[in-house]
């Protein structure tokens, strides 16, 4: 099963009333930019989901920058937006699938069965001359029913406990420069979690920011067969692209560390001060 839809597939299914689009555009460091862009134009019938308000829990002194959301609270928010757990949704962004993949992971974490990712950006959609609208969708609130998670998180404790297991691979999705500690533009400490290997999420994408096709992903990730994969990045966002790519390649033992590097260093600092 593929989670990806082309722009034309997305358009056709929206027109047929089979798909609700969820706009996930968000710019790190400019928290209002995503909503502002949504208000200017979005896919017909789209609902906006904000990375920090809807797809993350509040930040604490021991959390990362975009903490793992609470299932019940997130379900309540989605229900207020008129999103039902029974309907098919497609997520999209303008940030190399990072925000869309985070939304895909969160929804599957809630047990949402029919979640797709538009394998193109909103800018691609506009450039293709496909329809957009400015009016925000206002559906009546519904009860969003939680189900068994379809994606599972791992914690810092899980990583500490399992990192020496030969069959467990901790994958850092950030750029090589951030992984190696040569450049850290966001977090207070540079480096990576001990034992991690670097597989940047951008390697899973084409030059146009679209996920590689399944055959290419299977070839690229064939060395990861039969391994347990724990994925992280700076704050649990771009690592979701790696999780999506691994799923598209048919891998099953796949997990996200939502706290990621920013939580790891926060925990080290806080626990070290006790």
CORKAKA-V749662 format. One line per field, one symbol per residue. phi: phi as a letter, one per 30 degrees, with the letter a starting at -180 (. if undefined). A space follows every 10 residues. Layout:
phi->???
This chain:
phi->.cccbddddd edddddicbc dcdcdaceib dcdddddddd aadeidcccc edcccbdddb dccddbdedd dddddddddd diccdccdbb cbabbhiddd dddedddddd jddcbbcdda cdddedddid dbbcdddbdd ebcdddbeec bbdbcdddde dcdcddccbc ccdddedded idbbdbddbc kbdejdccbe ddddcddcic dededddddd cddceicccc cbbdbicddd dddddddddi dcdbbccddh eddedddddd dddd
